[in-house]
Amino acid sequence: MLVTGGDYCGDGCICDEGAISVDALAQFNADVSKTPVGSGAVHYVPCGCPGIVSEVCCRSGACTRNCVSPSDTLPACADAGPSGGFCALAAGSECAQQGPPNSCAYADETCCLPVMQ
C-alpha cells in the first residue's frame, strides 16, 4: 500500500513515497492523525513530487515498487504468442489476453499477451 511520506509536523511537502503492509495501514493512519498535519493544525504545501509510482507489491516478504521486470518472466510467458508476453500483477493487470498459466516467476503475476493486430 502506498502511503504519503514526509514531515507531518510542519509546513512542507508531502509526497507518495512510502510503501507499507496493508496490515499496518490502520496504525499508520492513527499515528498520522496525531501529528499537526494529520489533525489539521498545520497544512502541508502542495508540491511537484517527481517519480511517483502508483504500484507496489510484496516480494520476499517486503514491500517494493519494482513489481514488474523482464528478468522475472519465465520462458513460457516470454515465448507465448508471436510477440511474446510479459508478467504483470494479477490484481492490477489489464491483459488483452492471458498467456499460459504458471508462466511467471511470482505466483501473484499473470502472463499477459499483447493485443494482436
VENZIQUI-V856596 format. One record per residue. RES is the residue in one letter. PHI is phi in radians with two decimals (NA if undefined). Layout:
[[RES;PHI] [RES;PHI]]
This chain:
[[M;NA] [L;-1.32] [V;-2.32] [T;-1.34] [G;-2.26] [G;2.49] [D;-1.58] [Y;-1.51] [C;-1.79] [G;-2.57] [D;-1.06] [G;3.08] [C;-1.68] [I;-2.16] [C;-2.12] [D;-1.22] [E;-2.46] [G;-2.28] [A;-2.31] [I;-2.34] [S;-1.17] [V;-1.07] [D;-1.17] [A;-1.69] [L;-1.10] [A;-1.06] [Q;-1.16] [F;-1.03] [N;-1.09] [A;-1.13] [D;-1.15] [V;-1.11] [S;-1.09] [K;-1.54] [T;-1.58] [P;-1.00] [V;-1.22] [G;-1.11] [S;-1.50] [G;1.58] [A;-1.20] [V;-2.26] [H;-1.88] [Y;-1.45] [V;-1.60] [P;-1.08] [C;-2.54] [G;-1.38] [C;-1.77] [P;-1.30] [G;1.15] [I;-1.23] [V;-1.87] [S;-1.64] [E;-2.16] [V;-2.29] [C;-2.61] [C;-1.85] [R;-2.27] [S;0.95] [G;1.38] [A;-2.26] [C;-1.29] [T;-2.60] [R;-1.73] [N;-1.54] [C;-1.58] [V;-2.31] [S;-2.56] [P;-1.00] [S;-1.24] [D;-1.64] [T;-1.54] [L;-1.36] [P;-0.95] [A;-1.05] [C;-1.52] [A;-1.05] [D;-1.63] [A;-1.28] [G;1.29] [P;-1.12] [S;-1.76] [G;1.33] [G;-2.34] [F;-2.51] [C;-1.72] [A;-2.44] [L;-1.07] [A;-1.05] [A;-1.15] [G;-1.96] [S;-1.39] [E;-2.11] [C;-1.35] [A;-1.13] [Q;-2.70] [Q;-1.41] [G;-1.54] [P;-1.05] [P;-1.15] [N;0.97] [S;-1.89] [C;-2.02] [A;-1.21] [Y;-2.00] [A;-1.14] [D;-1.56] [E;-1.91] [T;-2.14] [C;-1.32] [C;-1.91] [L;-1.78] [P;-1.22] [V;-1.13] [M;-1.42] [Q;-1.74]]
